[in-house]
Amino acid sequence: MSTGVNTWQFLGHAVHAVQAAPEQPIGPALLLVHGFGASTDHWRHNLPVLARTHEVHAIDLLGFGRSAKPAGITYGGALWCDQLAAYVSERIGRPTVLVGNSLGGFAALAAGVALGDQAAGVVLLNAAGPFSDEQAPPRGWGAIARQTIGTALLKSPVLQRLLFENLRRPATVRRTLNQVYIDRTNVDEELVQSILRPSRDPGAFGVFRTVFDIPRGQPLDELFAALGCPLLLLWGIRDPWINAPGRRGAFQRHAPARTSEVVLEAGHCPHDEVPDQVNRELLRWLAALGSDSDSDTDSGPVSLQAVPHLADGPAPAVASGQTAV
């Protein structure tokens, strides 16, 4: 298996990426996209396993990890979508499955839409992002006042600096991770340091300040409607940061026809908390994806049966022409 670090520029800024692949990779390439505050290091338990059979890339979004953190650019879904799409086109150069966690899930979905036929699939692990009905303005003077006062406080440079300094304390990082991991086995010093290191980079505070002004981006339901490739939803159903069961219901209402779903007993970052389960389910889905693309039928595209299940229990059957999501 070959491994390496990519040197790449996007909009004139250095982007950190890593890649690994066997001598003869099968299926599409994979691009792994971290969540807010994380980096390529967060795929430490996934990339080596997935790269035994597939060409795998992991990338640090601009503003995070070892990538540049320039001032004067607008951070948000549009920037990261363009970054991912450009990387697939310029560095991978063939159909790719985009895999994203949290904020990285939103960026991966948007890039999957933008890439068209170059996107072989999208995998979302507890993805961030709003639906159209969640973007309605607050109703009533009380709600408007509360939102306005809260926004004003969060835009205070002094408060932002205090928040930033507190969030990059080792004890705070570990405490936060302990909140979002149900099984804390992998909340180790390696993980804590992988989050702390980028926070010490020049420009890190500037990136943090933009969090309070990041545009909400295109609604998920609009992206789902425009997505032309298969979709896999991998849920850490005990995610304490979001109402995972409720959010899962919203995804089920809007997800496109070729959607599969797996429910895991995990928190916000299932790929690092229960990596063996995530790796197994992702490879299983990729194998079925390959079988579908290889089949020659006149009945139109084949849909994967989307049956939510616990990944450590018996796997559901894969059937054609059925969709439960």
C-alpha positions in Angstrom: 0.0 0.0 0.0 1.4 3.4 -1.0 0.8 6.5 1.3 1.8 10.1 0.9 1.0 13.7 1.7 -0.4 15.9 -1.1 0.9 19.4 -1.8 -1.9 21.3 -3.4 -3.0 24.9 -3.8 -6.6 26.2 -3.8 -7.2 29.9 -4.5 -3.5 30.4 -3.9 -3.5 28.9 -0.4 -1.8 25.8 0.7 -4.1 22.8 1.4 -3.0 19.7 3.3 -4.2 16.3 2.1 -3.1 12.7 2.6 -3.7 9.7 0.4 -3.2 6.0 0.5 -4.0 3.2 -1.9 -3.2 -0.5 -2.7 -1.4 -1.4 -5.8 -4.6 -2.2 -7.6 -7.5 -0.2 -6.0 -11.0 -1.3 -6.7 -14.1 0.8 -7.2 -14.3 4.6 -7.0 -11.8 6.8 -5.1 -12.8 8.0 -1.6 -12.4 11.6 -0.2 -12.8 11.9 3.6 -13.9 15.3 4.9 -13.6 16.2 8.6 -16.0 18.3 10.8 -15.6 21.7 12.5 -12.3 22.0 14.4 -11.0 18.6 13.2 -8.7 17.6 10.4 -7.4 14.7 8.4 -6.2 13.2 11.7 -9.7 12.4 12.6 -9.8 9.6 10.0 -6.9 7.9 11.7 -8.8 4.6 12.2 -10.5 4.7 8.8 -8.0 5.6 6.1 -5.6 2.7 6.7 -8.4 0.2 6.6 -10.3 1.6 3.6 -7.0 2.0 1.7 -6.4 -1.8 1.7 -8.9 -2.0 -1.2 -9.6 1.6 -2.4 -7.8 4.8 -3.3 -8.4 7.0 -0.3 -7.8 10.7 0.2 -8.4 12.9 3.2 -8.3 16.7 3.1 -8.1 19.6 5.5 -10.6 22.3 4.7 -9.2 25.8 4.4 -9.1 27.3 7.9 -8.6 23.9 9.6 -6.0 21.3 10.3 -2.7 21.9 8.5 -4.3 23.8 5.7 -3.8 27.6 5.4 -6.0 29.9 7.5 -6.0 33.1 5.4 -7.7 36.3 6.4 -9.9 38.1 3.9 -11.9 35.1 2.5 -15.5 34.1 3.2 -15.5 30.8 5.1 -18.5 28.7 4.7 -20.2 25.9 2.7 -19.7 27.6 -0.7 -15.9 27.9 -0.2 -15.5 24.3 1.1 -17.8 22.9 -1.6 -15.6 24.6 -4.3 -12.4 23.3 -2.6 -13.6 19.7 -2.5 -14.9 19.8 -6.1 -11.6 21.3 -7.3 -9.6 18.7 -5.5 -11.6 15.8 -7.0 -11.2 17.3 -10.5 -7.5 18.3 -10.2 -6.0 15.7 -7.9 -8.1 12.6 -8.1 -9.4 12.9 -11.7 -11.9 10.0 -11.6 -15.3 9.2 -10.0 -15.1 9.7 -6.2 -17.3 9.0 -3.2 -17.3 11.9 -0.8 -17.5 11.0 2.9 -18.2 13.8 5.4 -18.8 14.2 9.1 -20.8 17.1 10.6 -19.8 20.4 8.8 -17.7 18.2 6.4 -20.9 16.3 5.6 -22.6 19.4 4.4 -19.6 20.4 2.3 -19.4 16.8 0.9 -23.1 16.8 -0.1 -22.8 20.2 -1.8 -19.7 19.1 -3.7 -21.4 15.9 -4.7 -24.1 18.0 -6.3 -21.5 20.3 -8.0 -19.4 17.4 -9.3 -22.3 15.7 -11.2 -21.0 12.5 -12.9 -17.7 12.8 -11.1 -19.4 12.0 -7.8 -19.8 8.3 -7.5 -21.6 8.6 -4.1 -22.0 10.7 -0.9 -21.7 9.4 2.6 -23.0 11.6 5.5 -22.1 11.0 9.1 -24.3 13.2 11.3 -24.1 15.9 8.7 -24.7 19.6 9.6 -26.8 22.0 7.6 -30.3 23.5 7.6 -33.5 22.4 5.9 -35.6 25.1 4.2 -38.3 25.1 6.9 -35.5 25.7 9.5 -34.4 28.9 7.9 -37.6 30.9 8.6 -37.0 34.1 10.6 -38.0 34.1 14.3 -41.6 35.1 14.9 -42.7 37.6 17.5 -40.9 40.5 19.1 -39.6 38.4 22.0 -38.0 35.8 19.7 -36.5 38.5 17.5 -35.1 40.4 20.5 -33.6 37.3 22.0 -31.9 36.4 18.7 -30.7 40.0 18.2 -29.2 40.3 21.7 -27.6 36.9 21.4 -26.1 37.6 18.0 -24.7 41.0 19.3 -23.0 39.3 22.3 -21.4 36.6 20.1 -20.0 39.2 17.7 -18.2 41.0 20.5 -14.4 40.7 19.8 -13.7 40.5 23.6 -16.2 37.6 24.1 -14.9 35.9 21.0 -11.4 36.0 22.3 -12.4 34.6 25.7 -14.4 31.8 24.0 -11.5 31.0 21.7 -8.9 30.9 24.6 -11.2 28.6 26.6 -12.0 26.3 23.8 -8.3 25.6 23.0 -7.5 24.6 26.6 -6.6 20.9 26.7 -9.1 20.3 29.5 -11.9 21.9 27.5 -11.1 19.9 24.4 -11.1 16.7 26.4 -14.3 17.6 28.2 -16.1 18.4 24.9 -14.9 15.2 23.3 -16.2 13.2 26.4 -19.6 14.8 25.8 -19.9 13.8 22.2 -18.4 10.3 22.4 -20.6 7.8 24.0 -17.8 5.2 24.1 -14.8 7.3 25.3 -12.2 4.6 24.5 -10.7 6.6 21.6 -10.8 10.0 23.4 -7.0 9.8 23.9 -4.1 12.2 23.9 -3.5 11.8 20.2 -7.0 13.0 19.4 -6.8 15.9 21.9 -3.5 17.1 20.4 -4.8 16.8 16.8 -7.4 19.4 17.7 -5.2 21.6 19.8 -2.3 21.9 17.3 -4.2 23.8 14.6 -5.6 26.2 17.2 -2.1 27.5 17.7 -1.5 28.4 14.1 -1.3 32.0 13.0 -4.8 33.0 11.7 -6.6 30.4 13.9 -8.4 33.1 15.9 -9.4 34.9 12.7 -11.0 31.7 11.4 -12.8 31.2 14.7 -14.3 34.7 14.6 -15.8 34.0 11.2 -17.8 31.1 12.7 -20.3 33.7 13.9 -20.9 35.0 10.4 -20.7 31.8 8.3 -23.6 31.8 5.8 -26.1 29.0 6.5 -25.7 27.7 2.9 -28.1 26.0 0.5 -30.8 24.0 2.3 -30.3 20.3 2.6 -33.6 19.5 0.9 -32.5 21.5 -2.2 -29.2 19.7 -2.3 -30.9 16.3 -1.9 -33.2 17.1 -4.8 -30.3 17.9 -7.0 -28.1 15.0 -6.0 -27.6 12.5 -8.9 -25.6 9.8 -7.1 -26.3 7.2 -4.4 -26.4 8.4 -0.8 -25.5 6.6 2.5 -26.6 8.0 5.8 -24.5 6.7 8.8 -26.0 7.9 12.0 -24.5 8.1 15.4 -28.0 8.0 16.9 -27.0 9.1 20.4 -25.4 12.3 19.2 -25.8 14.8 22.1 -25.2 17.8 20.0 -28.2 17.3 17.7 -31.6 15.7 18.1 -30.4 12.7 16.1 -33.7 10.8 16.0 -35.6 14.0 15.0 -32.9 15.0 12.5 -32.9 11.5 11.0 -36.7 11.9 10.4 -36.1 15.1 8.5 -33.5 13.4 6.4 -35.9 10.5 5.7 -38.5 12.9 4.5 -36.2 14.6 2.0 -33.5 12.1 1.0 -33.4 11.0 -2.6 -34.5 7.6 -4.0 -31.1 5.9 -4.0 -30.5 6.3 -0.2 -29.3 3.7 2.3 -29.2 4.2 6.0 -27.3 2.6 8.9 -28.0 3.5 12.6 -25.1 3.2 15.0 -25.0 3.3 18.8 -22.5 6.2 18.8 -22.3 10.0 19.2 -21.4 12.8 16.9 -18.3 11.3 15.4 -19.1 7.6 14.7 -16.1 7.2 12.4 -13.7 7.7 15.2 -15.8 6.4 18.1 -16.8 3.1 16.5 -14.5 2.9 13.5 -14.7 -0.8 13.0 -18.4 -0.6 12.5 -18.2 2.4 10.2 -15.5 0.9 8.1 -17.4 -2.4 7.7 -20.7 -0.6 6.8 -19.0 1.7 4.4 -17.1 -1.1 2.6 -20.4 -3.1 2.5 -22.2 -0.2 0.8 -19.3 0.3 -1.6 -19.4 -3.3 -2.6 -23.2 -3.1 -3.3 -22.6 0.2 -5.1 -20.1 -1.6 -7.4 -22.6 -4.5 -8.0 -25.3 -2.1 -9.0 -23.1 -0.1 -11.4 -21.9 -3.4 -13.0 -25.4 -4.8 -13.5 -26.9 -4.5 -17.0 -30.6 -3.9 -16.7 -33.3 -2.1 -18.7 -35.3 -1.4 -15.6 -33.5 1.8 -14.7 -31.2 2.6 -11.8 -31.2 0.1 -9.0 -31.9 1.4 -5.5 -30.4 0.1 -2.3 -32.9 -1.0 0.3 -32.5 1.5 3.1 -33.2 -0.4 6.4 -31.9 1.3 9.5 -30.1 -1.2 11.8 -27.5 -1.5 14.5 -24.2 -2.1 12.7 -23.1 -4.7 15.2 -26.2 -6.8 14.5 -27.2 -8.8 11.5 -26.9 -6.9 8.2 -30.0 -6.1 6.2 -30.4 -7.6 2.8 -29.8 -5.4 -0.2 -32.7 -5.4 -2.6 -33.3 -3.7 -5.9 -36.0 -1.2 -6.6 -36.9 -0.6 -2.9 -36.3 2.5 -0.8 -37.3 3.0 2.8 -35.9 6.5 3.1 
